[in-house]
Amino acid sequence: MFQILVVEDDKNTAKLMKTIIGSAGFEVFLTENGIVALELLDKQHIDLIVLDIMMPQMDGFELTQTIRESKNDIPILMVSAKHLPADKRKGFMAGTDDYMVKPVDEDEMLLRIKALLRRAKIQNERKLQIGKITLQYDELSVSRENEVQTLPQKEFYLLYKLLSYPDKIFTRIQLMDEIWGMDSETSDITLNVHINRLRKRFGDYPEFEIISIRGIGYKAVKHSE
């Protein structure tokens, strides 16, 4: 199931968006402004963002620009009542992938979301390529040449998260919240065990390594072949 983040400050519109997008089989997360959206992106895997422009604290233009400046190429669909060509131009200059004017046609919005996911090679191919290594998200598998390993779910999600953002430091709390859930009572010990298992499994793979950042958490480092 793909995760869609809707950033919309109007509660009724947000609920409607969640119903429409959720009915198409997507898992939907709601945030009311750009600041809260950035906080969620730090701890939750999101496949695509649908956002409004006119919001308090951080509007859609600023949120999009901030995401792009962080080298994150997640697909973004702006949905706004701002309809002038100058507004659309500003949206695309900020880094949005598509732009729709409210009120939107529900079917068209879903078609555009699916098209953006396809373009991002997410819809049909949720995989990550690191040198000779291929991670298949839906199969929980890691393959290298003729060797294929199917990992326990939590181990795979942890590895996929780290390798999706090489050199990015994730705190222990971030990783525990995203992989095990914010309501989980997972401890540092559980996270350490999973990290050590991954290191043991892939210790002889030259493409990457998982580095401990003392007092903070972990990051994955990719190595050139």
Phi, psi and omega per residue, in radians:
M1 nan 2.302 -3.128
F2 -1.507 2.507 -3.101
Q3 -1.746 2.137 3.135
I4 -1.981 2.277 3.081
L5 -1.776 2.159 3.058
V6 -1.828 2.120 3.136
V7 -1.914 1.834 -3.006
E8 -2.678 2.212 -3.078
D9 -1.506 -0.317 3.095
D10 -1.443 2.043 -3.012
K11 -1.099 -0.704 -3.133
N12 -1.155 -0.741 3.101
T13 -1.125 -0.711 3.140
A14 -1.085 -0.764 3.124
K15 -1.111 -0.706 3.117
L16 -1.112 -0.778 3.106
M17 -1.034 -0.750 -3.134
K18 -1.088 -0.714 3.137
T19 -1.135 -0.809 -3.107
I20 -1.117 -0.882 -3.082
I21 -1.236 -0.672 3.113
G22 -1.112 -0.583 -3.130
S23 -1.167 -0.317 3.126
A24 -1.561 0.078 3.066
G25 1.682 0.184 3.117
F26 -1.687 2.632 2.992
E27 -1.537 2.248 -3.002
V28 -2.000 2.324 3.032
F29 -1.994 2.487 -3.122
L30 -2.050 2.360 2.952
T31 -2.384 2.685 -2.997
E32 -1.683 -0.157 3.085
N33 -2.826 3.044 -3.046
G34 -1.142 -0.613 -3.117
I35 -1.126 -0.814 3.119
V36 -1.140 -0.624 3.121
A37 -1.083 -0.759 3.128
L38 -1.110 -0.661 3.111
E39 -1.106 -0.720 3.135
L40 -1.186 -0.685 -3.133
L41 -1.088 -0.450 3.129
D42 -1.236 -0.379 -3.044
K43 -2.223 0.008 -3.087
Q44 -2.363 2.286 3.069
H45 -1.210 2.214 3.119
I46 -2.219 2.362 -3.113
D47 -1.628 -0.451 -3.095
L48 -2.806 2.589 3.141
I49 -2.057 2.302 2.973
V50 -1.950 2.120 -3.039
L51 -2.402 2.634 3.021
D52 -1.485 2.912 3.097
I53 -1.722 -0.892 -3.042
M54 -1.453 1.711 -3.135
M55 -2.439 2.696 3.118
P56 -1.286 2.790 3.053
Q57 1.225 -0.995 3.080
M58 -2.515 2.018 -3.074
D59 -1.431 3.123 -3.058
G60 -1.155 -0.616 3.097
F61 -1.081 -0.852 -3.093
E62 -1.163 -0.685 3.116
L63 -1.087 -0.813 -3.138
T64 -1.065 -0.789 -3.135
Q65 -1.107 -0.690 3.123
T66 -1.110 -0.742 3.125
I67 -1.092 -0.789 -3.123
R68 -1.188 -0.629 3.120
E69 -1.160 -0.385 3.096
S70 -1.525 0.174 3.114
K71 1.167 0.461 3.093
N72 -1.673 2.103 -3.086
D73 -1.794 0.445 3.098
I74 -0.952 2.386 3.126
P75 -1.084 2.396 -3.131
I76 -2.242 2.272 3.060
L77 -2.043 2.009 3.071
M78 -1.487 2.305 3.082
V79 -2.219 1.924 -2.978
S80 -2.542 2.720 3.032
A81 -1.356 -0.217 3.109
K82 -1.263 2.017 -2.937
H83 -2.024 -0.080 -3.082
L84 -1.249 2.618 3.096
P85 -0.954 -0.619 3.137
A86 -1.123 -0.603 3.116
D87 -1.173 -0.786 3.133
K88 -1.110 -0.741 3.129
R89 -1.066 -0.733 3.121
K90 -1.114 -0.662 3.117
G91 -1.111 -0.795 -3.138
F92 -1.218 -0.584 3.086
M93 -1.166 -0.573 3.113
A94 -1.239 -0.449 3.084
G95 2.191 0.162 3.117
T96 -1.209 2.689 3.133
D97 -1.610 -0.441 -3.119
D98 -2.711 2.834 -3.044
Y99 -2.537 2.252 3.082
M100 -2.223 2.555 -3.134
V101 -1.767 2.309 3.076
K102 -1.273 2.581 -0.085
P103 -1.302 2.469 -3.061
V104 -1.693 2.670 2.973
D105 -1.371 2.174 -3.032
E106 -1.045 -0.801 -3.107
D107 -1.120 -0.696 3.133
E108 -1.137 -0.693 3.130
M109 -1.079 -0.764 3.124
L110 -1.125 -0.682 3.103
L111 -1.104 -0.691 3.136
R112 -1.202 -0.676 3.095
I113 -1.058 -0.824 -3.125
K114 -1.133 -0.642 3.114
A115 -1.135 -0.714 3.115
L116 -1.131 -0.681 3.109
L117 -1.143 -0.690 3.113
R118 -1.121 -0.769 -3.129
R119 -1.062 -0.597 -3.135
A120 -1.432 0.082 -3.135
K121 1.019 0.599 3.117
I122 -1.784 -0.676 -3.035
Q123 -1.010 -0.823 -3.055
N124 -1.861 -0.169 -2.968
E125 -2.566 1.399 3.123
R126 -1.512 1.437 -3.115
K127 -2.464 2.795 -3.114
L128 -2.240 2.274 -3.118
Q129 -1.932 2.131 3.091
I130 -2.203 1.675 -3.077
G131 1.051 -2.130 3.134
K132 -1.516 -0.005 -3.072
I133 -1.687 2.399 3.064
T134 -2.181 2.182 3.057
L135 -1.803 2.102 3.114
Q136 -1.778 1.885 -3.015
Y137 -1.047 -0.817 -3.051
D138 -1.282 -0.341 -3.136
E139 -1.762 -0.119 -3.085
L140 0.977 0.601 -3.033
S141 -2.004 2.628 3.050
V142 -2.200 2.116 -3.111
S143 -2.135 2.539 3.065
R144 -2.530 1.981 -3.051
E145 0.964 -2.054 -3.090
N146 -1.673 0.060 -3.111
E147 -1.746 2.253 3.107
V148 -2.217 2.244 3.091
Q149 -2.106 2.275 3.015
T150 -1.750 2.094 -3.020
L151 -1.656 2.677 2.923
P152 -0.993 2.607 -2.993
Q153 -0.927 -0.871 -3.060
K154 -1.157 -0.667 3.110
E155 -1.091 -0.774 -3.113
F156 -1.130 -0.826 -3.118
Y157 -1.048 -0.653 3.130
L158 -1.150 -0.804 3.132
L159 -1.134 -0.753 -3.118
Y160 -1.088 -0.711 3.132
K161 -1.093 -0.849 -3.095
L162 -1.130 -0.742 -3.100
L163 -1.335 -0.357 3.085
S164 -1.229 -0.392 -3.124
Y165 -2.297 1.184 -3.107
P166 -1.014 2.440 3.136
D167 1.292 -0.050 3.069
K168 -1.486 2.257 3.137
I169 -1.484 2.189 3.065
F170 -1.889 2.289 3.082
T171 -1.243 2.821 3.105
R172 -1.053 -0.700 -3.119
I173 -1.132 -0.738 3.108
Q174 -1.005 -0.831 -3.098
L175 -1.180 -0.722 3.140
M176 -1.171 -0.689 3.138
D177 -1.138 -0.753 -3.076
E178 -1.326 -0.764 -3.039
I179 -1.391 -0.692 -3.084
W180 -1.841 -0.234 3.134
G181 1.741 2.527 -3.070
M182 -1.148 -0.430 -3.119
D183 -1.593 -0.008 -3.121
S184 -1.303 2.649 3.089
E185 -1.710 0.443 3.129
T186 -0.994 2.429 -3.110
S187 -1.878 2.978 3.060
D188 -0.986 -0.589 -3.092
I189 -1.100 -0.752 3.129
T190 -1.075 -0.783 3.121
L191 -1.091 -0.764 3.135
N192 -1.054 -0.716 -3.138
V193 -1.077 -0.765 -3.128
H194 -1.186 -0.687 3.090
I195 -1.090 -0.776 -3.127
N196 -1.130 -0.644 3.090
R197 -1.114 -0.741 3.116
L198 -1.113 -0.725 3.122
R199 -1.100 -0.674 3.133
K200 -1.191 -0.717 -3.130
R201 -1.120 -0.726 -2.963
F202 -2.043 0.358 -3.106
G203 -1.066 -0.495 -3.120
D204 -1.716 0.158 3.070
Y205 -1.502 2.120 -3.070
P206 -1.367 -0.173 -3.014
E207 -1.275 -0.466 -3.078
F208 -2.752 2.916 2.974
E209 -2.602 2.706 3.116
I210 -1.780 2.131 -3.052
I211 -1.831 2.384 3.027
S212 -1.510 2.311 3.061
I213 -1.856 1.860 -2.981
R214 -0.922 2.206 3.085
G215 1.360 -0.009 -3.088
I216 -2.170 -1.131 -3.079
G217 3.017 -2.262 -3.012
Y218 -2.478 2.788 2.957
K219 -2.595 2.721 3.060
A220 -1.760 2.427 3.116
V221 -2.084 2.150 3.087
K222 -1.527 2.486 3.100
H223 -1.984 2.445 3.086
S224 -1.267 2.615 -3.109
E225 -1.265 nan nan
